[in-house]
Amino acid sequence: MHKKLFQNGLTLLQSLIAIPSFSKEESETANIIEDFFKKHSVQTNRIGNNVWSKNKHFDPAKPTILLNSHHDTVRPNAGYTRDPFNAEINEGKLYGLGSNDAGGPLVALIATFLHYYDRKDLAYNLVMAASAEEEISGTGGIESIWPLLQPIAFAVVGEPTLCDMATAEKGLMVLDCIAKGKPGHAAREEGINAIYLAMKDIEWFRTFRFPKTSDTLGDMKMSVTIINSGTQHNVVPAECKFAVDVRVTDAYTLEEALSLIRSNVSSEVRPRSLRMRSSGIALDHPLVHSARKLKLKLYGSPTTSDQALIPVPSVKIGPGDSARSHSADEYIFVDEIEKGIETYIKLLNNIILQ
């Protein structure tokens, strides 16, 4: 049974790789997923490029588990030596853009959903959602269909984790900062140099350590990643703009972190959004107990995913390796997909079977 699920999943993944599915441009891969479900007599729902299905014997009186992964990809980087849309298998590796992030986890979750789809003896309902715009944290992704999926008890988010389980994930807050000085001629003692003002704040971002540490996610991390100032060499710049990537743990809300930052720097600080919150699940949750029975490695993840937009307990787990994500000549080992299906089913069996 699992072999057939695996082969169907592998074929689906090869079809998905062959079609470009950049964020906001995923309509054709959404069509492929819809057609795949139709072929397996599964009714689907769709809004935008998000496709989701419920198990055949869905019972509103039962709690519901969400299985979620995304079918959008980043654009291929300049380092590719292979055709990013050629789903070639070579020496046990399936190459292609999105094969690892997150095609492998996606098709493994779909296969898992099909494994349970017709069963009447489940303690939980299942909803499988293939979402869009994950790579850009877009509002047209999982967030846009969330009200239609309710109520959800907890979620399993498919991302490449080597089938280790992330029980917590850092949130993300991107800050646009502006240090404001006063223009003047560089040859005279005129003006207030905004670059020098920004340097003081940038040094604070580099060296500051938040007092509270998360038990699962460790310390918060801030990185200045973009800086821009000046128009010509002989003019003291009046503004210096820089961006800061802030990875927020569950020790602070985004609002608390923002308030603390603003109280310590002189630059104007504007968050791009307050949507990408830290997420996770209690360590005494049945899903974590099941993972421990399977002797899965548990960890806290520094990277963000659609977990940040799912406001219920959740974990992140799936085949593939996060280190390969967004890399040139992206690939996933074929046997990792098979292992992913087996892991998902074993993980859920301890919870979902009455």
N, C-alpha and C positions, 0 to 999 in steps of 0.2 A: 504493500500500500504506500509506504513512504517513498519507495523507489519511483512509483508512478507520479506522486506529488512532486518529487525532486525533478524528474524529467520534464514535467509540465512547467514547473517554475523556471528551469533553465531555458527552455524554449521561449517562454514569455520574456525573460530578461534579454535574450538575444534580440528579440523584436524591439524591445524598448531602447536598447543601445543604438540600434540602426536609425532611430528617428531623433533629430535634435529636439531637446526639451529644456531649453534655457528658461529660467524663471520668467513667468508671465507669458511664455510661449509654449506651453505644454499641452495644447489642445489635441495634437495628434497622438501623444502617448496616453492621454486620457481616453481617447477613442479606442486605442489598443486594449487598455485595461477593461473598458466597458465590454468590448467584443469578447475578451477572454472570459469574463464572468458569464456573459450570455451563452457562450459555448458550453459552459458547465452548468447551465440552467439556474443561474443565480441572478436574482433581480437586483438592479443597481439604482442608485440615486446619484444625481450630479448637479452641482452648482459651479459655474465657471469651469475650472480644470480640476476640481476635486470630485473624486468618485468614491462612494461608500456603499456598503451592503450590510444587511443584518442576517443572522443565521435563520434558517428556514422556519424553525419552531420558536421564534422570538416570543417571549412571554413577559409582558409589562410588569408582572408581579415579581419577577426575578431581577437581581442587580445585573449590571452590564459592564463588561470589560471592553475597552477600546484597544484595538490593534491598529497602530498607525505608523506609516512611513511615507516618504515623499518620492515623487517621480520627476521633479525638476533637477537640473544640474547647473553647475557653473559653466562658463565658457572654457573651451580647451586653452591651456596656456601655450606659450610659444615653444616650449621644450618638447612637444610631441614629436616622436619619430614615426609613429603609426597613425593610420587613419582613425580618429577618435570615434567614428561611427561604424567601424568594421568590427563586429562582435566575433573576433577570432579566438579559438581555443588553441593554445600552444603550450605543450609541456605542463598540462594541468591548470593553466591560468586562462581565465576568460578576460580578454582585454576589451577596453572600450570606455568611453566617457560615461560616468555614472554607474559603472559595473560594481564598484565598491561602495560608493556614496551616492545614493543609498539603494541601488538596484538590487544587490544581493539581499540585504535585509527586507526590502519590500516584497520580493517574490517569495522569500522564505515565510514571511507573515501571511501572504495570500495563500500559500500552500497549507499553512497551519489552519487558517480559517476554513478552507475547503475540507480539511480533515474532520472538523467538527460540524460542518454546515448542516448535515441531515440528521444529526443526533437529537433524540428527544429527551435524553436523560441528563442534560447538563444542569449544573447548579447555577450557572451564570449564562446570560445572553452574551453573544459576541457581536461586535461591530468592527468591520474592517474598513479603514479609511486610507485611501491613497491620495495624499494631499499635494498641493502645489505651493510654489513660492517659498519653500523652506529656506533655500539658499540665500534669500534676501530678507528673510523674516517679514514677508509681505502680508498685508492685511487681507489679501485674496486667497490665503491658504487655510490652514486648519482653523484659524480664528473665525473665518467667515462662515463656516458650517457648524461651529461648536454648538450654537443654540438648537440646531436640528438633531444633534446626537444625544441630547440629554434624556434622562439622567445617566451619567457614567460614574461607576464606583471607583475604578482606577484604570490606568492605561499602561500599555507596553509599547514603547516607541522604538522602532527599528532603525538603528544606526550601527555602523561598523565598530564593534567593541571587542573583537576576538571572542565573542560570546561570553565575555565577562559582563557582570551586571553593574551598571552605574545606579546606585541608590540615591544619588543626589547630583545635581548639576548646577554650576554657577550661572547666575544671571548676567546680563550684559547691559551696560549703560554707556552709550557713546556721547561724549561731551564736546561741544564746539565752544572753544574759549577765545576771548578777544582781550588782549592787553592794549590799553589805549594810552598813548603818549601825546606828544605835540610835535608837529613838523618843524623843521628848521634846516638851515644850510649846514652841510657836513663840515665845511671849512671853518665855521665859526662856532662859538659856544652858544648854539641856539637849539631850541626844542628839547623835548624829552623823548628819548629813544625807546619806542615800544618794544623793541627786541630785548633790550636790557631788562625791562619790566617783566616780559614774558619769561626770560631766563630764570628769574627768581622763582616764579610759580612752577616752571618746568622742573627745577631742582627739587621743589617740594613734592611734586608728583612722583619724582624718581625715588625719593628717600623716605617718604612718609609710610608708616606702618599703622594700620587700623588696630585699635586696642583689642577688639574682640576677635577671637579665632573660632571658626566653625569646627565641630567635632568630625564632620564628614568631608568638608571641603577645604579645610585649612584656612590660610590667610587670603584676604582679598588682594587683587593685583591690579595695578594701574600702569598703563604704558602710553607715553606720548608717541603718536604714530605719524602725524602730519604737522608741518609747520610752514607758514607762508607769510612773508612780509616784504615791504619795500617795493619801489617802482623804478628807482635809478640810484646810481652809486653815490651821488652827491647830495641826496636828500635824506635827512633823519626821518625814519618812518614814524608815522602817527599811529599805526595799528600793527599788531602782530597777531595773526590768527593761528591757533593750533588745535589739534584734535587729540582727545584722550580716550583710550579704550579701557573701560573699568569693568573688571570681572567681579561681580558681587556675590558674596556667600549668603547663606541663610542666617548669618549673625546680624545682618543689617537689611532693612528694607531699602529699596532704591531711593525713597524719599529721605531716609536717615543718612544714607551715604552722600547724597547730593547736598544736604544741609551742612554736613561736616566739611565737605570739600569747599563749599562757598565761604565758610567761615575762616578758611585758612589761606585763600589766595586772593589777590587783588584784581585778577582778570574777571571779566564778565563770563559767566558759565551758563551755557544753555544745553540741556539734554535733548537729544534728538527724539527720544521717546522714553516712557516709563512703562514699557510693555514687557520687556524681556526679563522676567523675574527668576530668581533662583527657584529650583524645584526639586522634588524628591519624594521619598516614601519613608514611613516609619520603619525602623529596623525590626519591629515585632509584627510587621504586616505578613499575612499568609504567603504573599508572593516572595518575600525575602526568606521566610522559613523554607519554602519550596526550593529556592536557589541554594540554600545551605545544605539541604538534603542531597542535592546534585553536586555539591562541592564546587559551586561556581565561585569565582573570585568576585568579591564586592569592592567597589571603589567609588570615589567622588570624582565627577568629571569636570575638567576646567573649560571644556568647549560647550557651546550652546547648540540647541536643536529646537524642534517644535515642542519639546517638553516645557519650555519657558512660557508657552502660550496655552498650555493645558492646565486648567486650574483645579486639578484633582490629583491625588497621589499617583505617582508615575515612576517607571524605571526606564532606562535606556539599555538596550541589549541587541546584539545582532552579529551575523557573520561578517567577515572582512576586518580590516585594520584601519583605524582612524589615520594612521601615519601615511596611508596611501591616498587619502582623500585629497582632491584638487591637484594631484601630482600629474606630471607628464606620463603618458603611457599607462594610465590607471588600469588596474586589474584586480580581480578577485580569484582566489583558488576555487575551482569547481567543487572540490570536496568540502570547502568551507560552507557553501550554500546548503549542501546535504546535511552537514553537521548543524547548521542553523535551524533547519526544519525540525530535526530530531530534538534539539535543545528546547525550542519553543514548545513543542508538544509535551515533552517530559515536564517542563516547568509548569504548564497549565494543567496537566493531568492531576497533579496533587491538589488542585483547587477546584477545578471545574467539573470533575466527575463525581456524581453522587454515589 
